[in-house]
């Protein structure tokens, strides 16, 4: 891994660069996919599944029978683990339910807001080299709590043309309405436009590669909103001399195994710890099944030493990590000063894997520096906020002059008249 010591601020932007390709590199391919899906519907989805996933499908929709029987094809331990994770994630997101408060802004003027579910939502669950059934829980549980009317799930098939039974079991637990065996940018296009098998949705959720990310951005043109432009996974670990180098190495490797375009950064307040962590990484990597992916992603990664904690936290905020582990003795300083991060993990015994699976927080998070302007998925992501107001006769009289003066100043006479006509009647 690349080791950098007290980097000059002029070089920070190059150190914070992600190993992703520019989205315009995939633009033409994704544009063509959208055009073909719009023209040919399911036929295009079947052709692209054959082209990209190397399987022939006759039917894109997973039957209710297959979904209901899915738990028979996973182990007892896995089923019990999914059930525990479900309860924790449900509990955390249930706690986010908004309680409306009606307030009187001026005597007789009452304002409040209420939440309404987005009726139709689409969930993209990556398959590829690993079936991310945990993402079903992370997306479908808040959708279920929000009472979204239709929850559609798309995921790419395995080499047998099937979805992993754990994905289907999670979909069953979360009361997903329809499961579609199609992945990639073509599934995003289908949920944006609508086909014979795939309903058009109002909002699309879920992480993916560069093709999926660009497709989500393009979905906005078809009046489908998105959660965020989420790309390859990333992790930044901050530690000092008191941290355990074996734990740090295991956390870095846990994210590096996601794929060759993942990135892990270690920011250390101790020079010697950098070398200890590098040694632990080299020792642990030999026993990991996905070391081919890891070796590629490790080449994108960096070990950075800062002797000034203020510079360290400034660097971290500029990087805006998707996942951020704080493993230092004076953790409160770094907790209080973090401005941009997707999700934060604190202390020796809080591995990022806990958030990925079962602690309760959501693992669908902003990447590529987008934590500066986006939050991770929450219950609110599946809800719309509608404001309400009700004004009494006295309330209108109390606020009428303010409205009339402002409307007149903006040159909007009809706005003023909408108040003045009522006020005249009330005064008479």
ChimeraX attribute file (.defattr): number of C-alpha atoms within 10 A of each C-alpha:
attribute: neighborCount
match mode: 1-to-1
recipient: residues
	/A:1	16
	/A:2	12
	/A:3	13
	/A:4	15
	/A:5	14
	/A:6	13
	/A:7	14
	/A:8	8
	/A:9	12
	/A:10	8
	/A:11	9
	/A:12	13
	/A:13	11
	/A:14	9
	/A:15	17
	/A:16	19
	/A:17	13
	/A:18	19
	/A:19	16
	/A:20	16
	/A:21	10
	/A:22	10
	/A:23	13
	/A:24	12
	/A:25	12
	/A:26	16
	/A:27	16
	/A:28	9
	/A:29	13
	/A:30	23
	/A:31	15
	/A:32	12
	/A:33	22
	/A:34	24
	/A:35	13
	/A:36	18
	/A:37	23
	/A:38	17
	/A:39	12
	/A:40	13
	/A:41	20
	/A:42	20
	/A:43	15
	/A:44	20
	/A:45	28
	/A:46	19
	/A:47	15
	/A:48	23
	/A:49	24
	/A:50	14
	/A:51	11
	/A:52	11
	/A:53	19
	/A:54	15
	/A:55	17
	/A:56	16
	/A:57	18
	/A:58	8
	/A:59	12
	/A:60	21
	/A:61	15
	/A:62	15
	/A:63	12
	/A:64	14
	/A:65	8
	/A:66	13
	/A:67	22
	/A:68	15
	/A:69	13
	/A:70	20
	/A:71	19
	/A:72	12
	/A:73	12
	/A:74	13
	/A:75	11
	/A:76	11
	/A:77	9
	/A:78	12
	/A:79	17
	/A:80	11
	/A:81	13
	/A:82	21
	/A:83	15
	/A:84	16
	/A:85	20
	/A:86	22
	/A:87	15
	/A:88	17
	/A:89	21
	/A:90	21
	/A:91	14
	/A:92	17
	/A:93	21
	/A:94	15
	/A:95	9
	/A:96	13
	/A:97	13
	/A:98	12
	/A:99	9
	/A:100	10
	/A:101	10
	/A:102	13
	/A:103	12
	/A:104	15
	/A:105	11
	/A:106	14
	/A:107	14
	/A:108	16
	/A:109	18
	/A:110	16
	/A:111	15
	/A:112	15
	/A:113	15
	/A:114	15
	/A:115	17
	/A:116	14
	/A:117	20
	/A:118	21
	/A:119	18
	/A:120	20
	/A:121	27
	/A:122	32
	/A:123	26
	/A:124	27
	/A:125	25
	/A:126	23
	/A:127	21
	/A:128	18
	/A:129	10
	/A:130	11
	/A:131	19
	/A:132	16
	/A:133	23
	/A:134	20
	/A:135	23
	/A:136	26
	/A:137	26
	/A:138	28
	/A:139	28
	/A:140	28
	/A:141	28
	/A:142	26
	/A:143	31
	/A:144	20
	/A:145	17
	/A:146	23
	/A:147	16
	/A:148	19
	/A:149	14
	/A:150	19
	/A:151	25
	/A:152	22
	/A:153	30
	/A:154	27
	/A:155	26
	/A:156	24
	/A:157	25
	/A:158	18
	/A:159	12
	/A:160	11
	/A:161	19
	/A:162	16
	/A:163	25
	/A:164	20
	/A:165	20
	/A:166	24
	/A:167	24
	/A:168	24
	/A:169	25
	/A:170	26
	/A:171	25
	/A:172	21
	/A:173	18
	/A:174	22
	/A:175	15
	/A:176	24
	/A:177	13
	/A:178	21
	/A:179	26
	/A:180	21
	/A:181	22
	/A:182	30
	/A:183	26
	/A:184	28
	/A:185	26
	/A:186	24
	/A:187	31
	/A:188	34
	/A:189	29
	/A:190	29
	/A:191	29
	/A:192	30
	/A:193	21
	/A:194	18
	/A:195	20
	/A:196	12
	/A:197	17
	/A:198	26
	/A:199	19
	/A:200	23
	/A:201	25
	/A:202	19
	/A:203	23
	/A:204	25
	/A:205	25
	/A:206	28
	/A:207	25
	/A:208	24
	/A:209	19
	/A:210	24
	/A:211	20
	/A:212	26
	/A:213	24
	/A:214	24
	/A:215	28
	/A:216	30
	/A:217	17
	/A:218	22
	/A:219	23
	/A:220	15
	/A:221	11
	/A:222	15
	/A:223	14
	/A:224	22
	/A:225	19
	/A:226	21
	/A:227	21
	/A:228	24
	/A:229	22
	/A:230	27
	/A:231	23
	/A:232	23
	/A:233	25
	/A:234	26
	/A:235	26
	/A:236	27
	/A:237	24
	/A:238	24
	/A:239	26
	/A:240	22
	/A:241	16
	/A:242	13
	/A:243	19
	/A:244	15
	/A:245	21
	/A:246	16
	/A:247	18
	/A:248	25
	/A:249	22
	/A:250	18
	/A:251	22
	/A:252	26
	/A:253	24
	/A:254	17
	/A:255	23
	/A:256	28
	/A:257	24
	/A:258	19
	/A:259	22
	/A:260	19
	/A:261	24
	/A:262	25
	/A:263	31
	/A:264	26
	/A:265	25
	/A:266	24
	/A:267	23
	/A:268	26
	/A:269	22
	/A:270	17
	/A:271	16
	/A:272	12
	/A:273	21
	/A:274	24
	/A:275	14
	/A:276	15
	/A:277	22
	/A:278	19
	/A:279	14
	/A:280	17
	/A:281	22
	/A:282	12
	/A:283	12
	/A:284	14
	/A:285	18
	/A:286	10
	/A:287	9
	/A:288	12
	/A:289	10
	/A:290	16
	/A:291	18
	/A:292	13
	/A:293	16
	/A:294	25
	/A:295	17
	/A:296	17
	/A:297	24
	/A:298	24
	/A:299	17
	/A:300	21
	/A:301	26
	/A:302	19
	/A:303	22
	/A:304	22
	/A:305	24
	/A:306	19
	/A:307	13
	/A:308	10
	/A:309	14
	/A:310	13
	/A:311	14
	/A:312	19
	/A:313	20
	/A:314	15
	/A:315	19
	/A:316	23
	/A:317	18
	/A:318	17
	/A:319	25
	/A:320	26
	/A:321	31
	/A:322	27
	/A:323	25
	/A:324	23
	/A:325	24
	/A:326	23
	/A:327	25
	/A:328	20
	/A:329	14
	/A:330	10
	/A:331	14
	/A:332	11
	/A:333	13
	/A:334	19
	/A:335	14
	/A:336	8
	/A:337	12
	/A:338	15
	/A:339	16
	/A:340	22
	/A:341	27
	/A:342	25
	/A:343	22
	/A:344	19
	/A:345	19
	/A:346	18
	/A:347	14
	/A:348	17
	/A:349	10
	/A:350	17
	/A:351	18
	/A:352	24
	/A:353	14
	/A:354	15
	/A:355	19
	/A:356	17
	/A:357	23
	/A:358	22
	/A:359	18
	/A:360	20
	/A:361	21
	/A:362	26
	/A:363	27
	/A:364	25
	/A:365	27
	/A:366	30
	/A:367	27
	/A:368	22
	/A:369	22
	/A:370	22
	/A:371	24
	/A:372	18
	/A:373	11
	/A:374	18
	/A:375	19
	/A:376	21
	/A:377	22
	/A:378	22
	/A:379	22
	/A:380	19
	/A:381	19
	/A:382	27
	/A:383	19
	/A:384	14
	/A:385	11
	/A:386	10
	/A:387	10
	/A:388	11
	/A:389	12
	/A:390	12
	/A:391	17
	/A:392	12
	/A:393	12
	/A:394	15
	/A:395	17
	/A:396	20
	/A:397	20
	/A:398	15
	/A:399	16
	/A:400	17
	/A:401	15
	/A:402	10
	/A:403	16
	/A:404	19
	/A:405	12
	/A:406	13
	/A:407	17
	/A:408	14
	/A:409	11
	/A:410	11
	/A:411	11
	/A:412	12
	/A:413	12
	/A:414	11
	/A:415	15
	/A:416	20
	/A:417	14
	/A:418	13
	/A:419	18
	/A:420	17
	/A:421	10
	/A:422	14
	/A:423	17
	/A:424	10
	/A:425	8
	/A:426	12
	/A:427	7
	/A:428	5
